[in-house]
Amino acid sequence: MPAGIAMTGFCLVLGLQQVAIKAVADDITPLSQIALRSLLAGVMVLIVARIQGIGLAAFRGRLGAGILVGLGFAGEFGFVAWGLNYTLASHMSVFLYTAPVFAALGLHLWVPGEQLARHQWWGIGVAFAGMLVAMAPSAAPGAPAGDILLGDALGLLAGLSWAATTLVVRRSSLSEAPPVQTLTYQLLTAGALLLPITLWLGDWQQATSSGMAVASMTFQTLVISFGALLLWFALLRRYWASQLGVFSFLSPIFGVLFGAALLDEPLSWNFLLGGAAILLGIVLVSRQA
């Protein structure tokens, strides 16, 4: 099935995201990586939008909602960058993808017709129980238990920010906008907001342009922030989101596997057990009645 193959590839690429950031964190800070890739990819997506006939008037017409969704996107990846300074890439991969659970709760409260079914409430309960188990204090080589816990909490805030972005899209005029327009708002706002912060923090004075750093940034910009997200929107034009959503649990699974295989990250029993419960909860929440 072409859509299945494409979605598996999409999830595999997203699973590599946290690993790609963490692998070169000593050369360029995670926040600097996200700021730079967002700005570069945002310019490229803007060019695609203009080619598709989306003019500046359309961008001005939804500017308020666009800035809001961009702030949510910046918050999401700001928390990812901050959290990766403390926790493992495999942990961040799981906690970031709690977003569907938070989004389902928000949609239930604020969007008519999006009320949760019984099995989805069970999924939320299972996911939250999994969060408690997965976040039980556990140390890793070079990372004290307190640091891991802080990073995991920041991962949850990243998932919450992602969910907030979903709510803004559903509750605003962006629900009727071309997806490329929304992505442009997200990437350019994140880049414009986070890049000055990295300059103020002095991150670029410590950055080194090693071969690994250049390769990681090229992969993150062209493959993740530009190519993978455009692929997602292309698939959405041909298939129902509910059909594609069943693959969502693959991204954190790939993230855990890549973190262990490529970064030699240890996997504690409570994280594996809690992570499995979180993924089960996500599947239940995402499954339609």
Secondary structure, DSSP 4 states (H G I P E B T S, - for coil): -HHHHHHHHHHHHHHTHHHHHHHTTTTS-HHHHHHHHHHHHHHHHHHHHHHTT--HHHHHHTHHHHHHHHHHHHHHHHHHHHHHTTS-HHHHHHHHTTHHHHHHHHHHHHSTT-PPPHHHHHHHHHHHHHHHHHTS---BTTB-HHHHHHHHHHHHHHHHHHHHHHHHHHHSGGGGS-HHHHHHHHHHHHHHHHHHHHHHHTHHHH----HHHHHHHHIIIIIIIIIIHHHHHHHHTTS-HHHHHTTTTHHHHHHHHHHHHHH-----HHHHHHHHHHHHHHHHHHS--
